[in-house]
Amino acid sequence: MIKHFLTLEWKSFARSASFKTNIAFKILMLLGFLYFATIFVFIGIGIFYGIRKEAHLEPLATVNRYLIYYFSVDLIFRYMMQKIPVVNIKPLLYLNLKKSSVVHFSLGKTALSGFNLLHAFFFIPFSVVMLVEGYDVWGVVQWYLGIMALIFTANFLNILAASKDSIAFFTGSILVVLAGLHYYGFFDITQYTSMFFNGLYHSFYSLIALLLLLLSYYSAANYFRANMFLDAGLSVKQKTASTQEYTWLNRFGSMSTFLKNDLRLILRNKRSKMTLFVSLMFLFYGLLFFTSKSYESPVWQIFAGIFVSGGFLFTFGQFVPSWDSSYYPLMMSQNIQYREYISSKWWLVVIATVFSTGLASFYLFFGWKTYLAVVVGAIYNIGVNAHLVLWGGAYIKQPIDLTSAKQAFGNKQAFNLKTMLLSIPKLLLPLGLFALGYYLINPIAGYLFVALAGVLGFAFKNKVFSIIEKIYQTEKYKTIAAYKQKN
């Protein structure tokens, strides 16, 4: 049976419309995995001696103290980034297959995810170093087994959280609050959690971790098995419909229809709502640059300014028209002008960029030059990057599941030669322009050069839109064919 499932998986991969892109993306993923695995190995070895020699602390107890945050970050990162690699269940319901076989194979695939395997490259070297340094063999073995059991437990909990967003956000909020209380010295959660992690080595707490693994696996398997019906969990839940008129958008004329449709799409679906959340997180991205001595160079401030004001542009704009993939073929059969469609997306990005720039006004606290970098970045985003993301979207042909919050940003179909080439002017060009003006003339000239590029892009908007419109028309039927594929 497993061989049969693997055959179906291979056919789905090999017969995909994006087979060549899939191969290239898998190779990039493998190289990335090897890169991070190497880093984890060196950290696993070096952290032991670093804690002992530099901090003069006991390595295992110190690591156990902060493992609660290690697992918390892992859970959050999994929820936002990990794609649950389950088989397409609906077609299998018509076949003479046992539900339990389908469920166990689906969950088995998740266990082989890089999110699970990567941890071993940290904990195995760390465990080996402990053995070399004379730690108890049985204690190290049961500590390692307990840690890996918790990692796989997190994997199956992530599957359950994917269907229950309220629980995921509630848990994440509690973890953030506890971290904040610890940071400001009100309550130290590590005093209690470290007792459990120390028990993995000194006692038989690893049995508790194994029990949690079995319970999480059983819960995930039971959830899938209970919902493997077309009229149950796999059906689309119907809710009472509500509508908003958005009459204030009528000033945009015929484009208002597209703008209203986009606003409804964003506010009614999980995936698009997640882009709003990520866009808000981009507002605080600049704090990493404006408060760190490692990024004191003014060039890095322009880099941060582009991201602070362009959160929505990069998370939502780069996947136009994939957001409309579920009804794109129907829309293309109507009498719709591509120019109006593209312009509506552009205006949506512009409105979001202006709004983000206003919200980012708190950066004035760091000085007017800091906020000036945000404003200049916004001008460049409106005049140049807004055009480039729409241009690159014509080559991204991955349909988006609006009902899923997974993969809110980042998508394998975004990685192809054309979109990568178009990404260069998004970030490197403004940095080069600013450096040119800053080092050859003065700092103000650097800001003016970047802002001037945005103004020129806005001035030649119609010419650029004509080029983008022709590209969309050329890629139209390839895009429709790709959106009809569900693998």
N, C-alpha and C positions, 0 to 999 in steps of 0.2 A: 504493500500500500504506500509506503514511504517513497519507493521508487516511482510509483505512479504520480504522486504529488510533485516530486522533483521534476519529472518529465513535463508536467503541466506548467511549472514555474519557468523552465527553460524555454518552452514554446512561447510563453507570454513575453519573455525577455527578447528572444530572437526575432519574433514576428512583429515587434513594436515598430511604429513609424519612426521612432527616434532610436533605432538600434545602434547606429554609429555613435550618436551622442551618449547613449547609455554606456557603451564600452569605454569611451574617453572619460566619462564621469567616474566609472568604476576604477579606472587606473588612477585618476586624481585622488579618489577616496583612499585607495590603497597606499599611495605615497604619503598622503596626509596622516593616515593611521600609523604608518611606520615612523614618521617624523615625531608624532606625539608619543608613540610607544617608546622611542629612544629617550625622549625628554623624561618620561615617567621613570624609566630605568635609572637614569642618573640621579633623579630626585630621590627615588627609593633608596639608593645607596648613600647619597650625600647627606640626606636629612638626618640620618642616624648620627653620623660623626659631627655634623654641624651643631645639632642640639647638645651633644655631649661636650664638645670642645669649646664652642663659642658661647653657648648659653649656660653651660655647666648644669644641665638638667638631665634627669633620667629620660632617655629617648622614648621608650614605650609608653610610659605614663604621660608624657607630654603629647605624643601623637594621639593617645586615647582621649585626652581631654578635649581636643578640637575635632575629633571625628564627627561629632554631631553636626558641625558646620560643613564638613566635607560631604556628608550624606544629604544635608539640606540643599546645598548648591547643586549636587548631582540630581536630586529630585526636580528642582526648578528647571535646570537645564534640559532634563529629559522631557519634561512636559512641554517646553517651548520648542524644542528642536527635534526630538526623536520621532521618527516616522514608524508607526506600528506596522510591521511587515506581515500582516495577516493575509491569507488567501482571499480571493474574491468569492464570498460564500454563496451569493445568490445562484450562480450557474450550477454549483455543486448540489443544491437542494433538489434538483431534478434527477440526479443520478443515484444509483444504488450504492451509496456510501454511508458508512456509519457516522453519525454525528460526532461521536467521541473521537474517531480517527481524524476528522477535519479539525476539531478543536485542539487536540494534542499536537498535531502538526503545526497549526497556526501559532500556538504558544511556544513550541519548540524553536520556531524561526526567530522569535523575539529573543530567546536565550543566546543566540549566536550574534546578536547585535554588537557592534563595536563599542557601544556605550557600556556593555558589560565586560567585554574582553579587555578593554583598555586598562581597567583598574588593576588587573592581574600584573601588569608591567610595573606597577608601583609597589603592590603589596608582596609580590614574590621576592624581588630583590631585598626589600626591607626585612622580610622574614629570614632570608638567607644570611643577611648581615647579623641578625640577632643570634642565629645558630652559631655563626663563626665567633661571635663575641661571648659565647658560653651560656646563652639563655637555655632554659629547660626545653628539650625537644618536644615533649608532649604538649607543653603549654603553648609553644609557637604554632604547632600544628592545629590545635583546636582554636587558637586565636585567628589564624588565617582562614580556617573553614567557616568560623562564625562571621568574619568580615565578608567573605564571598557570598555566604548565605544571605546576608543583609543586602548586598548589592543586587542579587537576583530577586530578592523580595521587592526592592524598589522598582525593578523592571515590571513585575506583575501588578504592582500598585499603580504604576503609570498607565497600564492598560485600563484599569478600572477608572482612574481619574479622567481618562479621555472621554468617557461617557457621562461623567458627573463633574461638570466644570465647577459647580458651586463648592464641592468638597475640596477640589484642587486649590481654588482661590482662598478658601477659608484656612486651609492648612498652610499655604504660603504666607498668608497675612500673619498667622500666629508665629511662624518662624522668623519673620522680619521683625515683629515686635520683640520677641525674645532676644534677638541679636542686638536690637537697639538698647534694650534694658541692660544687657551685658556690657555694651560699649560705654554707656554712661554710668556704669557702676551701681545700678539699682538692684539688679538680680542677675546672678551668674548661673545659668542653666548647666554649664559644664561641670559644676560640682556634683551634680546628680547623674548626668549621663555618663561621666567618666567612670563611675562605679560599675556600670553595666559593661562598658568596654574593657575595663580592667578585669572584670569577672570572666571575660572570654579567655583570658590567659591563666588566671589564678584558680578559677572554679570551672564548673561545667555549664556556664551560661551559653556556650555554643549550641547546646541542645535547644535552648530557647530560640536562638536565631534560626536553627533548622526547622523548628516548629512554626515560626513565623513564615518561613519560605513555603512550607507545605500548605499553610492556611491561605496565603496569598495566591498560590497556584490553584488551589481548589476553588477559591472564590472567583478567580478569573475564568477558569474552565466552566464553572457552574453558570456564570453570567452569559458566556457565549452559548452554551448548550441550551439555556432557557430562552434565548432570543433567536434561535436559528429557525425562524418561521417567517415567511413572506408577509404574513398578516400580524407579526409581532414586532420585535425589535428592529427588523430590517425595513419595515414600512415607514413611510414618512408621516410623522405626527401632524395632525391637522389642528390648528389653533384658530381662535376667533380672529378674523381678519380686521385690521385697522388701517386707515390710510391717512396720510398727511398731504395737504394740498401744496404747501411750499409756494404760496402765491408770490412771495417776495422775489422768486426767481424768474417771474414772467418778464422782467426787464431784459432778459437775455434773448428774447424772441424764440425762434424755433429751437435754439439750443437748450432752452429751459426744460424740454421734455427729457433730454438725456441727463441733465443735471439733477432733476427730481428723481429719476430712476436710479442714479448713482447714490444719492443720499439714502434712498430707501434700501438699496442693496447693502450699504455700509452699516446702517443702524439695525438691520433685521437679521444679520447672519453672523455666525460665530467667527468665521475666518476673517471677515472684514472688520468686525469689532476688535479683533486682536491687533489689527494694524493700527487702530486708533490708540490702543494701549501702548504699543511699541513706539508710536510717534511721540507720545507724551514722555516716554523714557528717553528719547533722543534729546529732549530739551535739557536734560541734566548731563548729557554726554560731555558738554564743555567743561564741567567741573573737574574732569580728569586732567584737562589740559591747563585750565586757568589757575588751578591750585597746586600743580605739581612743578617742582623745580626741573624735572627731567624734560619738560616741554616749554621751557622759557623762551625758545625761539619764536619770534613773531610769525614766522611761516606756519608753525603749528597752530597758532590762534586762528588763522584763516581756515585751516583744515577743520578745526572744531566748529567755527562759525557756519560752515557749509552744512555740517551734520545737524547742528542745533536747529537751524531753520528748515532743513530739508528732510525731517523725519518722515513725514507723510509722502513726500515726493519719492523717497527711496523704498518705502515699504509698500505703498499702494501704486504709485505711478509706474514702477518698473514692470508690473504685471498687467498692464493694459495691453491687449484686450482680454487677457485670460480671465479677468473677473466676470466677463460676460459669456464665458464658454458654454454655460448650460443652455443659453438661448441664442448664441451667436449665429448658428445656421439660419434660424428663423428670422433674426434681425436682418441678415444679409439678403434675405429673399424679399424684403420690403424696399420701398422707394426711399432709401436713406442716403444722404450725401456723406461721404467719408469726411469731408472737410468739417461739417457740423459735428460729427461724432468725435473727431480728434480735438476740435476746439473746445468741446464741452469738458473733455478730460483735462485739457490744459488749464481751463478756468478753475476747475475743481482743485488742481494742484496749486495754482496761484493763490486762491483764497486760503487754502490750508497753510501755505508758506507765510502769507502775511499774518494770519492768525497766530502761528507759532512764533513769529518774530515779536509780536506784541506780548505774548506770554513770557518770552525770554528776556523781557526788560529788567528782570531782577539781576541780570549780569551787570547792570550799571553799578551795583555794589562793588564790583572789582575794578571799576574805572570806566571812563567813557570810551577809551580805546578798545577795551574788551567788548563792549556792546557794539561798537562800530564794526568790529570783525563779524559779529552776528548779522548786522544790517547789510554789510557788503556781501556776505555770503548769501543772504536772502535775494539780493539783486541778481547775483550770478545764477542762483538756482532758478529764478523766474525767467531770466533772459537766455540762459544756455542749457542748464541741466533739465529743465522742464521739456525742452525740445528733444534732448538726447534720450530721455527715458521713454518718450513716446516713439521715437525712432527705433530704439532697441526692442520695444515691445512687439514690433511687427515680426521679429524673428523668434520670439518666445511662444511656443505652441503647446504649452502644458496646461490642460484644463484644470481648474481650481474647484475643489469641493467646498462650497460655501458653508456647509453644515458642520465642517470640522475646523477646530481651532488649531490643528497641527500645522506645522510648517508655515507659520504666518509670515515668515520672511526666509529667503533662501530656497532655491528650487533648482533641480538639476538642469531643467531646460533653459535656465538663465545663463548657463555656462556654454557658450559656443563662441567661435572665433569673432563673429561680427559684433556680438554684444560686448565681448571683452575689449575689442578695439574702441567701441563707443564709450567704454567706461574710462578710458584714459583722459579725455577732456573733462570728465566730471570732477576729477580730483587733482590730477597732476597739472593741468593747465592753469587753474587759479593759483596754485602754489608757485608755479613758475612765473606767472605774471606779477604776483606780489613780490617775490624775491627780486625780480628784475627792477621794479620801481624802488624797492626798499634799499637795496644795496648800491644801485647806480645813482639814485637821486636823494630821496628821503622817505621816511615811513608813510607820510601822507600820500606820496606818489604811488606807493604799493597798493594802498586801498583804492586809489583812483583808477589804477590799471584794471583791477578786478571788477570794480563797479562799471567801468567803461565797457568791458567785455559783455557784461549783462545787458547794458543799455543797447549796444550794437545788436545783440541777439534779439532783443525785443523789437528793434527797428526793422530787422529783416525777417520778422515773424512770418509774414505772408509768403515770402520766398521759400523759407524753410518748410512751412506747412505744405506747400505744393510738392516738394520733394518727398515728404513723409507720406502724403496722400497717395502718390504713385507707388511707393513701396508697399503700402497696405493693399492697394489694388492688385499688385503683382503677387503678393503672398496670400491673397484672399482664399483661394481654393485649397492651398496646402494647409492653411490654418483651420478651415472647416473640417477637412479630413482628419486632422490631428485631434480636434476637439471631440470627434465622434468615437475615438478610441478611448477605452476606459482602463487600459492596462498601463 
